[in-house]
């Protein structure tokens, strides 16, 4: 299932879709740091992986 389909499912269920890269979330903050490090090191595949993880991450209440 794609990230877009997962987000659509969250929207249909009434759960708010999380903001990708929300720095108030520890997981998002770590992924944002990892993405920046990957880009700084020229690791585009690693940066894309972080982007995917950010898009799929659901915040826990």
C-alpha positions in Angstrom: 0.0 0.0 0.0 1.4 3.4 -0.9 1.9 6.3 1.5 -0.8 8.2 -0.3 -3.3 5.4 0.2 -2.4 5.2 3.9 -2.9 8.9 4.4 -6.3 8.7 2.6 -7.2 5.9 5.0 -6.3 8.0 8.0 -8.3 10.9 6.6 -11.3 8.6 6.0 -11.2 7.2 9.5 -11.4 10.7 11.0 -7.8 10.6 12.4 -5.9 13.8 11.6 -3.1 13.2 9.1 0.3 14.1 10.8 2.4 16.8 9.4 5.5 15.2 7.9 8.6 16.5 9.6 6.8 17.8 12.7 9.7 18.6 15.1 7.5 18.3 18.2 7.5 14.5 17.5 10.8 12.8 18.5 10.6 10.3 15.7 10.0 13.0 13.1 12.8 15.1 14.5 15.2 12.1 14.3 14.2 11.4 10.7 14.7 15.0 9.7 18.2 14.9 11.2 19.0 11.7 9.4 17.7 13.1 6.1 19.9 16.1 6.5 22.9 14.0 7.3 22.2 11.7 4.3 21.9 14.8 2.0 25.1 16.3 3.4 26.9 13.0 2.7 25.5 12.8 -0.9 23.3 9.7 0.0 20.2 10.4 -2.0 18.8 6.9 -1.5 19.1 7.4 2.3 17.4 10.8 2.1 14.6 9.3 0.0 14.2 6.6 2.6 13.8 9.2 5.4 11.3 11.0 3.3 9.2 7.8 2.9 9.5 7.1 6.6 8.3 10.7 7.4 5.4 10.3 5.0 4.3 7.0 6.6 5.0 7.9 10.3 1.9 8.2 12.4 2.1 10.2 15.6 1.0 8.4 18.8 -1.3 10.3 21.1 
